[in-house]
Amino acid sequence: MRWLFLVLLPGLGLLLACRKDDTESRQLEADILQIEAWLDARGLQAIRTGSGLHYIVHEPGEGTSFPGPGSRVAVHYKGTYPDGSVFDASAAGQPAVCYLDQVIAGWREGIRYFRKGGRGLLLLPSRLAYGPHPPHPSIPPNAVMIFEIELVDFDF
C-alpha cells in the first residue's frame, strides 16, 4: 500500500500543475480576447508581445535610450478597466516615481518600449497586472488593466 502512495503522489502533483497551467492559459486567452475587442471597438491597432501585453506608442519620445529593468522612472498615468472606469491615476501635475523592478509585470515590460517624453497605451492581461489575487479588495480578480502613460523621465 505504501508503494502505491509513493507511485501516485508524483502523478497527482503533475496533474495539479497541469490544471493550474490550463487555467492560466485559458485566462490569458480570455484576457487577450477582451483586449482585442476593446482595441477593435476603438479602431486601434497595438503591438502584442509574447507575454500577452499589447502596447501602442502614440509619441515615441526623444533620444535613443530606453529605460532598463531597474530604472527609476517618472510617469504620468491613468489606469482604467476596459469598461472605462478609472481605478488609479498619478496626481495632477505630479508624475509617479518608481523603480521598474518594483512595479507590476506589465509596467516592467511595457514602459521599456518608450523613450523620455514618450506617450501611449499599455493593455495588460490580468497575469501582468494582479492576476487572481489582487492586493486590495477594490481590484477584481483577473482584471484586465489599461494604462495611458507618459514617460516623463528615467534614471534621473
C-alpha positions as a LaTeX table, in Angstrom:
\begin{tabular}{lrrr}
\hline
Residue & $x$ (\AA) & $y$ (\AA) & $z$ (\AA) \\
\hline
Met1 & 0.00 & 0.00 & 0.00 \\
Arg2 & 2.81 & 2.41 & 0.86 \\
Trp3 & 4.47 & 1.88 & $-2.54$ \\
Leu4 & 1.17 & 2.75 & $-4.23$ \\
Phe5 & 1.13 & 6.09 & $-2.40$ \\
Leu6 & 4.74 & 6.80 & $-3.44$ \\
Val7 & 3.92 & 5.98 & $-7.06$ \\
Leu8 & 0.70 & 8.01 & $-7.22$ \\
Leu9 & 1.91 & 11.11 & $-5.36$ \\
Pro10 & 4.17 & 12.46 & $-8.16$ \\
Gly11 & 1.40 & 11.82 & $-10.68$ \\
Leu12 & $-1.05$ & 13.81 & $-8.57$ \\
Gly13 & 1.39 & 16.72 & $-8.38$ \\
Leu14 & 1.81 & 16.65 & $-12.15$ \\
Leu15 & $-1.97$ & 16.57 & $-12.66$ \\
Leu16 & $-2.49$ & 19.56 & $-10.35$ \\
Ala17 & 0.30 & 21.51 & $-12.08$ \\
Cys18 & $-1.28$ & 20.83 & $-15.48$ \\
Arg19 & $-4.67$ & 22.06 & $-14.23$ \\
Lys20 & $-3.08$ & 25.29 & $-12.98$ \\
Asp21 & $-1.29$ & 25.83 & $-16.31$ \\
Asp22 & $-4.53$ & 25.11 & $-18.17$ \\
Thr23 & $-6.46$ & 27.60 & $-16.02$ \\
Glu24 & $-3.78$ & 30.27 & $-16.52$ \\
Ser25 & $-3.69$ & 29.71 & $-20.26$ \\
Arg26 & $-7.50$ & 29.90 & $-20.53$ \\
Gln27 & $-7.47$ & 33.13 & $-18.51$ \\
Leu28 & $-4.79$ & 34.60 & $-20.77$ \\
Glu29 & $-6.82$ & 33.69 & $-23.85$ \\
Ala30 & $-9.92$ & 35.34 & $-22.36$ \\
Asp31 & $-7.93$ & 38.45 & $-21.42$ \\
Ile32 & $-6.45$ & 38.74 & $-24.92$ \\
Leu33 & $-9.92$ & 38.45 & $-26.46$ \\
Gln34 & $-11.12$ & 41.23 & $-24.15$ \\
Ile35 & $-8.14$ & 43.45 & $-25.04$ \\
Glu36 & $-8.53$ & 42.85 & $-28.76$ \\
Ala37 & $-12.29$ & 43.58 & $-28.59$ \\
Trp38 & $-11.50$ & 46.86 & $-26.78$ \\
Leu39 & $-8.98$ & 47.78 & $-29.48$ \\
Asp40 & $-11.37$ & 46.81 & $-32.32$ \\
Ala41 & $-14.20$ & 48.88 & $-30.82$ \\
Arg42 & $-11.93$ & 51.94 & $-30.98$ \\
Gly43 & $-10.32$ & 51.19 & $-34.34$ \\
Leu44 & $-6.89$ & 50.87 & $-32.74$ \\
Gln45 & $-4.02$ & 48.55 & $-33.57$ \\
Ala46 & $-1.48$ & 47.52 & $-30.97$ \\
Ile47 & 1.73 & 45.54 & $-30.90$ \\
Arg48 & 1.32 & 42.29 & $-28.99$ \\
Thr49 & 4.28 & 40.75 & $-27.19$ \\
Gly50 & 4.83 & 37.11 & $-26.28$ \\
Ser51 & 3.62 & 37.74 & $-22.74$ \\
Gly52 & 0.23 & 38.99 & $-23.96$ \\
Leu53 & 0.99 & 42.66 & $-23.33$ \\
His54 & $-0.42$ & 44.96 & $-26.01$ \\
Tyr55 & 1.04 & 48.42 & $-26.41$ \\
Ile56 & 0.58 & 51.46 & $-28.60$ \\
Val57 & 3.20 & 54.19 & $-28.91$ \\
His58 & 1.44 & 57.49 & $-29.70$ \\
Glu59 & 4.62 & 59.54 & $-29.31$ \\
Pro60 & 7.93 & 57.67 & $-29.13$ \\
Gly61 & 9.75 & 60.32 & $-27.09$ \\
Glu62 & 13.22 & 61.76 & $-27.52$ \\
Gly63 & 16.68 & 60.32 & $-27.60$ \\
Thr64 & 17.88 & 56.85 & $-28.39$ \\
Ser65 & 17.79 & 55.18 & $-24.99$ \\
Phe66 & 15.02 & 53.31 & $-23.23$ \\
Pro67 & 14.65 & 52.57 & $-19.52$ \\
Gly68 & 16.29 & 49.38 & $-18.29$ \\
Pro69 & 14.91 & 46.73 & $-15.93$ \\
Gly70 & 15.94 & 48.57 & $-12.74$ \\
Ser71 & 15.45 & 52.11 & $-13.99$ \\
Arg72 & 13.93 & 54.80 & $-11.83$ \\
Val73 & 11.05 & 56.29 & $-13.84$ \\
Ala74 & 8.71 & 59.27 & $-13.57$ \\
Val75 & 5.37 & 58.52 & $-15.23$ \\
His76 & 2.08 & 60.35 & $-15.66$ \\
Tyr77 & $-0.58$ & 57.66 & $-15.91$ \\
Lys78 & $-4.25$ & 56.86 & $-15.78$ \\
Gly79 & $-5.36$ & 53.29 & $-15.18$ \\
Thr80 & $-8.76$ & 52.08 & $-16.33$ \\
Tyr81 & $-10.62$ & 48.84 & $-16.76$ \\
Pro82 & $-11.92$ & 48.01 & $-20.26$ \\
Asp83 & $-15.34$ & 49.42 & $-19.29$ \\
Gly84 & $-13.69$ & 52.84 & $-18.90$ \\
Ser85 & $-13.87$ & 53.10 & $-15.12$ \\
Val86 & $-10.76$ & 54.69 & $-13.64$ \\
Phe87 & $-9.10$ & 52.79 & $-10.80$ \\
Asp88 & $-5.94$ & 54.87 & $-10.35$ \\
Ala89 & $-4.06$ & 57.86 & $-11.74$ \\
Ser90 & $-0.99$ & 59.90 & $-10.99$ \\
Ala91 & $-1.66$ & 63.14 & $-9.14$ \\
Ala92 & $-2.43$ & 66.13 & $-11.36$ \\
Gly93 & 0.83 & 67.68 & $-12.47$ \\
Gln94 & 2.90 & 65.21 & $-10.44$ \\
Pro95 & 4.27 & 62.10 & $-12.11$ \\
Ala96 & 4.52 & 58.91 & $-10.10$ \\
Val97 & 8.14 & 58.00 & $-9.40$ \\
Cys98 & 9.12 & 54.34 & $-9.01$ \\
Tyr99 & 11.69 & 51.72 & $-9.90$ \\
Leu100 & 10.68 & 49.37 & $-12.71$ \\
Asp101 & 11.80 & 46.32 & $-10.76$ \\
Gln102 & 9.23 & 47.19 & $-8.06$ \\
Val103 & 6.05 & 47.51 & $-10.14$ \\
Ile104 & 3.61 & 45.10 & $-11.78$ \\
Ala105 & 4.96 & 42.94 & $-14.60$ \\
Gly106 & 3.05 & 44.82 & $-17.31$ \\
Trp107 & 4.78 & 48.07 & $-16.37$ \\
Arg108 & 8.19 & 46.37 & $-16.07$ \\
Glu109 & 7.81 & 45.17 & $-19.63$ \\
Gly110 & 5.74 & 47.92 & $-21.25$ \\
Ile111 & 7.39 & 51.12 & $-20.07$ \\
Arg112 & 10.64 & 49.89 & $-21.59$ \\
Tyr113 & 9.14 & 50.49 & $-25.07$ \\
Phe114 & 9.11 & 54.27 & $-24.51$ \\
Arg115 & 11.82 & 56.90 & $-24.53$ \\
Lys116 & 11.84 & 60.07 & $-22.41$ \\
Gly117 & 8.69 & 62.06 & $-23.23$ \\
Gly118 & 7.04 & 59.07 & $-24.91$ \\
Arg119 & 3.28 & 58.62 & $-24.64$ \\
Gly120 & 0.99 & 55.70 & $-25.32$ \\
Leu121 & $-1.11$ & 52.85 & $-24.02$ \\
Leu122 & $-0.30$ & 49.66 & $-22.15$ \\
Leu123 & $-3.02$ & 46.98 & $-22.23$ \\
Leu124 & $-2.30$ & 44.32 & $-19.63$ \\
Pro125 & $-3.77$ & 40.86 & $-19.40$ \\
Ser126 & $-4.54$ & 40.06 & $-15.79$ \\
Arg127 & $-1.42$ & 37.96 & $-15.23$ \\
Leu128 & 0.72 & 41.04 & $-15.97$ \\
Ala129 & $-1.35$ & 43.10 & $-13.53$ \\
Tyr130 & $-2.54$ & 41.47 & $-10.29$ \\
Gly131 & $-3.85$ & 38.11 & $-11.52$ \\
Pro132 & $-6.35$ & 36.11 & $-9.46$ \\
His133 & $-5.16$ & 37.50 & $-6.10$ \\
Pro134 & $-5.10$ & 41.33 & $-6.18$ \\
Pro135 & $-3.60$ & 43.14 & $-3.19$ \\
His136 & $-6.74$ & 45.16 & $-2.46$ \\
Pro137 & $-10.44$ & 44.19 & $-2.44$ \\
Ser138 & $-11.31$ & 47.12 & $-4.73$ \\
Ile139 & $-9.41$ & 45.39 & $-7.58$ \\
Pro140 & $-11.35$ & 42.49 & $-9.11$ \\
Pro141 & $-9.54$ & 39.18 & $-9.56$ \\
Asn142 & $-8.20$ & 38.60 & $-13.08$ \\
Ala143 & $-8.78$ & 42.21 & $-14.10$ \\
Val144 & $-7.50$ & 43.42 & $-17.47$ \\
Met145 & $-5.95$ & 46.87 & $-16.99$ \\
Ile146 & $-5.35$ & 49.67 & $-19.47$ \\
Phe147 & $-2.84$ & 52.42 & $-18.75$ \\
Glu148 & $-2.44$ & 55.71 & $-20.58$ \\
Ile149 & 1.15 & 56.66 & $-19.87$ \\
Glu150 & 3.65 & 59.41 & $-20.45$ \\
Leu151 & 7.24 & 58.58 & $-19.55$ \\
Val152 & 8.35 & 61.96 & $-18.21$ \\
Asp153 & 11.90 & 60.91 & $-17.35$ \\
Phe154 & 14.03 & 57.98 & $-16.26$ \\
Asp155 & 17.32 & 57.35 & $-14.46$ \\
Phe156 & 17.40 & 60.94 & $-13.21$ \\
\hline
\end{tabular}
